[in-house]
Amino acid sequence: MTILYTPLNEHDIFPREPEMSVVYHEHKNCPLMCRESADGKKQIMQVLSTDPTHYMDPSLQPGQWLDS
């Protein structure tokens, strides 16, 4: 591990990701927390379901992009 001492802001060293907003969306009767990009695409951040089968569905895993 390296510690970097610098007068620069952390965002100058580690640039921010493109602007995305957090939205709550329901897909296949499963509540999800998603990041929505400027072009309207949604990427799953977290599954918010109480149904265990939703967690086993590969199309509902965090990081997946939702089909429109």
ChimeraX attribute file (.defattr): number of C-alpha atoms within 10 A of each C-alpha:
attribute: neighborCount
match mode: 1-to-1
recipient: residues
	/A:1	3
	/A:2	4
	/A:3	5
	/A:4	6
	/A:5	6
	/A:6	8
	/A:7	6
	/A:8	8
	/A:9	8
	/A:10	10
	/A:11	8
	/A:12	8
	/A:13	9
	/A:14	8
	/A:15	8
	/A:16	9
	/A:17	6
	/A:18	8
	/A:19	9
	/A:20	16
	/A:21	11
	/A:22	14
	/A:23	14
	/A:24	17
	/A:25	16
	/A:26	13
	/A:27	12
	/A:28	7
	/A:29	10
	/A:30	16
	/A:31	16
	/A:32	21
	/A:33	18
	/A:34	25
	/A:35	22
	/A:36	18
	/A:37	14
	/A:38	11
	/A:39	7
	/A:40	10
	/A:41	14
	/A:42	24
	/A:43	23
	/A:44	22
	/A:45	19
	/A:46	17
	/A:47	20
	/A:48	15
	/A:49	14
	/A:50	10
	/A:51	11
	/A:52	8
	/A:53	9
	/A:54	18
	/A:55	17
	/A:56	10
	/A:57	9
	/A:58	9
	/A:59	14
	/A:60	21
	/A:61	17
	/A:62	16
	/A:63	14
	/A:64	14
	/A:65	17
	/A:66	13
	/A:67	9
	/A:68	7
